[in-house]
Amino acid sequence: MRTDADDRLYFRQMLSGRDFAVGNPFATQMVNFAYAIGDRSTGECLLVDPAWDVEGLISNVGDDGMTVTGVLATHYHADHVGGSIMGHDIEGVAALLGHLSCPVHVQAEEVEWMERTSGVGTDHLVAHAPGDVITVGEVEIRLVHTPGHTPGSQCFLVDGRLVAGDTLFLDGCGRTDLPGSDPTAMAESLRTLHRVDDEVVLYPGHRYSVASCATMGSVKQSNFVFDGL
């Protein structure tokens, strides 16, 4: 049975090369997910990791009657928030701010990295502590600090859903051999996510599996990164 909260929550998963950045072979290869989380009653939504095609993302949520009022960044890497990677310049949050003015919510330890990578200044970045809650309309989103892939990687818990960025995939987890990454911190972050209720549905930052999402209960059983936890 659907509840008022279910009816109010707006949640959309969008895949690069299919739902936005259509025709961009690099975006198609990278299989990034972007997300929109909002309140249908107020028509407001936040974009999670808007990159590759910000006009397409704004248009997608606009077709659903939603207006972008903010950004949630899982981490600073260019394929998630814009910047340069492997010789490619990817548009992202800076381009989005050219279309609208809104806060960009990041974990406090990610601010310096975000400035360097995305080109977004501190006048738009809102630094958060672990456990902070952001509200869009009357929908609450809890921030979970999960360092390891980057120092300020964070996940978002909202109404039985976990948007995990590159911290956790359905199979495997984010790399820990990149600048700012930390294998020890990643292990602790995985222990944190292992405590998330089994019924919560995991939504990763990339489509590295056939499925686009799965319950945490099934991921805990099938994903080797949880072996021994």
RADABEL-V369642 format. One line per field, one symbol per residue. ss: DSSP state (@ for helix, = for strand, . for the rest). phi: phi as a letter, one per 20 degrees, with the letter a starting at -180 (. if undefined). psi: psi as a letter, one per 40 degrees, with the letter a starting at -180 (. if undefined). A space follows every 10 residues. Layout:
BEGIN
ss: ???
phi: ???
psi: ???
END
This chain:
BEGIN
ss: ...@@@@@== ======...= ....@@@@@@ .========. ...=====.. ...@@@@@@@ @@@...==== ==.....@@@ @.===..=== ..@@@@@... ..=====@@@ @@@@@@@@.. ....====.. ..====..== =====..... ...=====.. ===....=.. ..=....... ..@@@@@@@@ @@@@...... ===..=.... ..===@@@@@ @@.@@@...
phi: .fdgfffffd bcdcdfnddb lfneffffff lfedcccbdf femebdeelf bmbffffffg fffenddfca cddfaefffd cnpdblmded fbfgfgffeb dbfdecfgfe gfffgfeeme effdedeceg ngdddcmdee ceedfcfqfc fdgbdcdblm ccedldfbdf cnbffcddgn ebffffgfff ffffefgfff eeceeceecf feaaffgfff fdeffegnf
psi: hiidddddhh hhhhhheddi fhehddddde fihiihhahd deeiihhhfh idgddddddd dddeeihhei hhhdieided eiahhfehhh ibddddeedi hiihhiidee dddddddeeh iedehhhiih eihhhhbehh hhhhhgicdi dfiiihhhfe ihhebedhid haiiiffihe ihdddddddd ddddehideh hhhieigeid ieiiiddddd ddhdeehe.
END
